[in-house]
Amino acid sequence: MSNEHPQPDVRHHYRFHLPHQHLTTVFGNDWFALKAESFARFFGTPLFLVGQTLVVSVWIVLNIVGVFSFDLYPFILLNLAFSLQAAYAAPLILLAQTRQSDRDKAHAEADAQHREALAIDNKERMSLAAQQTAQLMVLVEQNTKLTELTKDLSQRIVALTEEMHRHVLPGQK
């Protein structure tokens, strides 16, 4: 068994992305990282925005109407809740953006490598096609010469056959 990394399958379309697989999850692979990523992603969803709007609306209405009096106007507890939410949300969102930027850069580099490999392969195919075209041209020229030689030989055979017929069979033709 060798310690070398196995060579990626050259036919695999994403073979240039394999070195960057460690960037697929934004925060890592442990429990906290997965929860932090899902929390950061949830902040941008319509469900979160609608849910937060409903909670804030109910909070304000219940405190203004007087059903509850735990956070009267100017809603200092609500502001504190928003500050706490922002204190946790902002770093998570910035971290997610930074890691996404890293992933985008890695994917752009992998795509550039893929395009370069495609260009090299295309150049090789074009070179091979040019060589094969040149070989076909040589073969066509050789075939033309052989056809002309066959035609000349056939005409000589016909002429020799007629001459032999004249000598062997003098009464004909």
Secondary structure per residue as TSV (DSSP state, phi and psi in degrees):
chain	resnum	aa	ss	phi	psi
A	1	M	-	360.0	131.0
A	2	S	-	-100.6	159.1
A	3	N	-	-88.8	1.9
A	4	E	S	-72.1	152.4
A	5	H	-	-74.7	141.4
A	6	P	-	-66.4	143.5
A	7	Q	-	-70.8	133.6
A	8	P	-	-68.6	150.9
A	9	D	-	-65.7	120.4
A	10	V	T	-67.1	-14.5
A	11	R	T	-88.3	-9.4
A	12	H	-	-71.9	124.6
A	13	H	T	-65.7	-28.6
A	14	Y	T	-104.8	24.4
A	15	R	T	-63.3	-25.2
A	16	F	T	-80.3	-14.6
A	17	H	T	-88.0	-15.4
A	18	L	G	-57.0	-40.9
A	19	P	G	-64.4	-15.4
A	20	H	G	-106.4	15.0
A	21	Q	G	-62.3	-26.5
A	22	H	G	-66.0	-13.4
A	23	L	G	-93.2	4.7
A	24	T	S	-66.6	-35.7
A	25	T	S	-99.1	138.9
A	26	V	S	-67.0	-45.6
A	27	F	S	-108.7	2.9
A	28	G	-	115.1	-166.0
A	29	N	S	-120.4	0.7
A	30	D	S	-79.8	173.6
A	31	W	H	-58.7	-48.4
A	32	F	H	-62.4	-42.2
A	33	A	H	-62.4	-42.2
A	34	L	H	-66.0	-40.4
A	35	K	H	-67.4	-40.5
A	36	A	H	-63.1	-40.4
A	37	E	H	-65.5	-45.3
A	38	S	H	-65.5	-35.6
A	39	F	H	-65.0	-45.6
A	40	A	H	-63.6	-39.0
A	41	R	H	-69.3	-33.1
A	42	F	H	-67.2	-28.1
A	43	F	T	-59.0	-29.0
A	44	G	T	-95.4	7.2
A	45	T	S	-90.0	152.3
A	46	P	H	-60.6	-34.2
A	47	L	H	-59.0	-44.4
A	48	F	H	-63.9	-46.5
A	49	L	H	-63.8	-43.4
A	50	V	H	-67.0	-43.8
A	51	G	H	-61.9	-45.0
A	52	Q	H	-64.4	-41.0
A	53	T	H	-61.8	-42.6
A	54	L	H	-64.4	-45.1
A	55	V	H	-62.1	-45.5
A	56	V	H	-64.9	-42.1
A	57	S	H	-62.7	-46.7
A	58	V	H	-62.8	-43.6
A	59	W	H	-55.2	-50.4
A	60	I	H	-67.2	-46.2
A	61	V	H	-61.9	-46.5
A	62	L	H	-63.1	-32.6
A	63	N	H	-82.2	-32.1
A	64	I	H	-74.3	-44.3
A	65	V	H	-67.4	-29.1
A	66	G	T	101.8	9.0
A	67	V	S	-62.1	-42.7
A	68	F	-	-126.4	152.6
A	69	S	-	-129.6	34.6
A	70	F	S	-82.6	-17.2
A	71	D	S	-148.7	79.9
A	72	L	-	-74.4	163.8
A	73	Y	T	-52.8	131.2
A	74	P	T	-93.9	24.3
A	75	F	T	57.3	55.4
A	76	I	H	-64.5	-40.2
A	77	L	H	-64.8	-38.4
A	78	L	H	-63.8	-43.3
A	79	N	H	-63.0	-39.3
A	80	L	H	-64.1	-39.9
A	81	A	H	-63.6	-41.9
A	82	F	H	-63.8	-40.8
A	83	S	H	-63.4	-43.7
A	84	L	H	-62.4	-43.7
A	85	Q	H	-60.7	-45.9
A	86	A	H	-64.8	-36.9
A	87	A	H	-62.3	-34.1
A	88	Y	H	-90.3	-34.0
A	89	A	H	-71.5	-44.1
A	90	A	H	-58.8	-50.3
A	91	P	H	-63.4	-37.2
A	92	L	H	-65.0	-42.1
A	93	I	H	-67.3	-42.0
A	94	L	H	-63.4	-41.2
A	95	L	H	-62.9	-43.3
A	96	A	H	-62.8	-40.3
A	97	Q	H	-66.7	-40.2
A	98	T	H	-64.1	-46.7
A	99	R	H	-66.4	-36.8
A	100	Q	H	-64.3	-39.0
A	101	S	H	-61.8	-42.6
A	102	D	H	-61.2	-43.3
A	103	R	H	-64.5	-43.5
A	104	D	H	-60.7	-41.8
A	105	K	H	-63.6	-45.3
A	106	A	H	-62.7	-41.6
A	107	H	H	-67.6	-36.3
A	108	A	H	-64.6	-41.6
A	109	E	H	-64.5	-42.6
A	110	A	H	-64.3	-40.3
A	111	D	H	-64.7	-38.7
A	112	A	H	-63.9	-42.0
A	113	Q	H	-62.6	-40.2
A	114	H	H	-64.2	-44.4
A	115	R	H	-63.9	-38.1
A	116	E	H	-64.4	-43.4
A	117	A	H	-62.9	-39.9
A	118	L	H	-63.3	-40.9
A	119	A	H	-64.3	-42.0
A	120	I	H	-64.1	-45.7
A	121	D	H	-60.4	-41.6
A	122	N	H	-64.2	-41.3
A	123	K	H	-63.0	-42.3
A	124	E	H	-63.7	-41.7
A	125	R	H	-64.0	-40.2
A	126	M	H	-65.4	-40.3
A	127	S	H	-64.3	-44.0
A	128	L	H	-63.2	-41.7
A	129	A	H	-63.0	-39.7
A	130	A	H	-64.8	-41.7
A	131	Q	H	-62.7	-45.0
A	132	Q	H	-65.8	-36.6
A	133	T	H	-63.9	-43.6
A	134	A	H	-62.4	-42.2
A	135	Q	H	-63.0	-41.1
A	136	L	H	-63.5	-38.9
A	137	M	H	-63.5	-42.7
A	138	V	H	-61.4	-44.8
A	139	L	H	-63.6	-40.0
A	140	V	H	-64.3	-42.5
A	141	E	H	-62.5	-43.4
A	142	Q	H	-63.1	-41.0
A	143	N	H	-63.6	-40.6
A	144	T	H	-63.0	-44.8
A	145	K	H	-63.0	-42.0
A	146	L	H	-64.6	-39.2
A	147	T	H	-64.3	-43.6
A	148	E	H	-63.8	-41.8
A	149	L	H	-63.7	-41.9
A	150	T	H	-62.1	-42.3
A	151	K	H	-63.0	-45.5
A	152	D	H	-61.7	-44.0
A	153	L	H	-65.1	-40.0
A	154	S	H	-62.4	-41.7
A	155	Q	H	-65.9	-38.5
A	156	R	H	-66.5	-39.1
A	157	I	H	-63.1	-43.5
A	158	V	H	-61.5	-45.0
A	159	A	H	-64.2	-44.3
A	160	L	H	-65.5	-38.7
A	161	T	H	-63.0	-43.8
A	162	E	H	-64.5	-40.3
A	163	E	H	-65.3	-41.2
A	164	M	H	-65.1	-40.0
A	165	H	H	-62.0	-37.3
A	166	R	H	-67.4	-36.9
A	167	H	H	-79.7	-37.3
A	168	V	H	-81.7	-41.1
A	169	L	S	-117.7	79.5
A	170	P	T	-67.4	-20.4
A	171	G	T	-80.1	-11.9
A	172	Q	-	-102.6	144.3
A	173	K	-	43.2	360.0
